[in-house]
């Protein structure tokens, strides 16, 4: 009986030791935070912090500072944390960062600054972050990105600037982002992009819900692009010039909720690898032949044409109107729903 009694109490203690391991001798943890030595995680979220605590473990790999009240992050705000790879600063009332703010975090890989109050990204804001791969700046109030803001980010692959107040991208905005693969600019106020605003390394580009009136010429230089979203803009017409001549790698094209009134016969002619074309919620009166996109039944093509507003009373309206959608070609069956006026 005594043996069973000791096991019953020993098990919870063992679990407790695993869940809250002690820090090694000489290693301190900020009093407002919780430190987990097994993974070297420092958890300081929702701690009502107005300034950065001291005594961070030098071996910290992940630092969570979400839901605090930092306001401004001056130069050298962070101490040298050479092992830190992930930093969460979301929803912390950050309204200003300066050149050198993150200078002591040379091995940072993930940086989350989302859901803050940033209005300007200054030159050198991410100085020394040469290993950063993911940068989250979505849901701020960013209206200006100064030249050189991203120039140190030689390895950056994913940049999220969605839900901000940007009105334009210049040649210098993304200067230095040689490895950028994914760029999210959804829900800004963009009316124009400089012709050389986009790096040629891009694979995914989201420009949906802006104020663009045509496909930006800058898109033509993104020759490796595989997915492009232009939904929710003010584009009324697509022609043979809209997508240039070099987007042969494009596989997904989203053109939903535009003000589209006309799509010329050759608008998609050079998009040879297109697999997904979505034209939902538009006001087209005519539609070019889409048979070329179904020529190879071995591909997995999906052409979404649902909820297009057609006018059967006009002489120019098509005799065959796709009302539902072409579901997909999956090596077995093509389903196409067509109604006549």
C-alpha positions, 0 to 999 in steps of 0.5 A: 500500500505504501508503494502505491501511495508514493507513486500517486504523489510522485507522478504529479511532482514529475509532471510539474518538474517537466512543465516548469523546469528550473533555470540553470545556476546563474541564469535569471528571468525577469520578474514579470515573465516566465522562462522555460529553460528546456526550449529557452522561451521567455513569456512576457505577454499581457504583463502590462509592460511599458518598458523592457524588463532586464535580466533576459537569459542570454540563451533565449531563443523565443521572446513573447512580448505581445499585448503590452504598452511599449509605445516607442522603441528607441535605438538599442531598445533590445540587449544583445540576445545572440540566440534569439530567433523569434520575437513577438511584439504584436498588439503592444501599442508600438507607434515608433521604431528607430534605426537600430532598434533591433541591432542586438538581435542578429540571428532573428528569423521571425519578427512580429510587429502586427496590430500596432500603431506604426505610421512610418518605417524609417531608414535602417529600422531593421539594421543588422537583421541579415538573417530575418526571413519572416516580417509581419507588419500587418494591421498597423497605420503605415503610410510611409516606408522610407528608402532603405527601410528594408535594405539590410534584410538580404534573406527576407522571404515573407513580408506582410504589409496588409491592412495599412495606409500605403498609397504607393510603392516607389522604386526604393520601397522594397530595395534590398529584398533580393530573396523576397518570395511572398508579398502581402499588400491587401487592404491598403490605399494603393493607387500606383506602383512604380514600374520597378517597385517589385523584385523579380524573385516574387512568387506570391503577390496579393494586391487585393482591395486597393484602389488600382485602376489597372494591372500595375506594369511593375507586375510584369517584371515579377517573372517568377510569379505563381499567384496574383490577387487583384480582387477588389480593385477598380479595374474595368478592362483587361487587354493583351497588355494587362499582364505583359509577356513574361508571366509564363509561370503564373498559376493562380489569378484572382480577379474577384469583385472588380468593376470589370466590364470588358475582357478582350480575347487575348487578355490571358493569352500568354498565361500558359500555366494558369490553373486557377482563374477566378472572376467571381462577382463582376459585371461582364457583358462578354467573355472570351473563349476559355477553352484553351485553359481546359486543353490538357485534362491532366492538369488540375484547372479551376475556373471560377465564374460564379455570380457574374452579372450578365445582361441578356437584353443587350445585343453584345451579350454572349449566347452562352453564359456561364452562370455557375462555374467550371468546377475542375479538371481532375483527370476524370471529369470536367463539369461545366454549367452553361445557360443560354439567354 
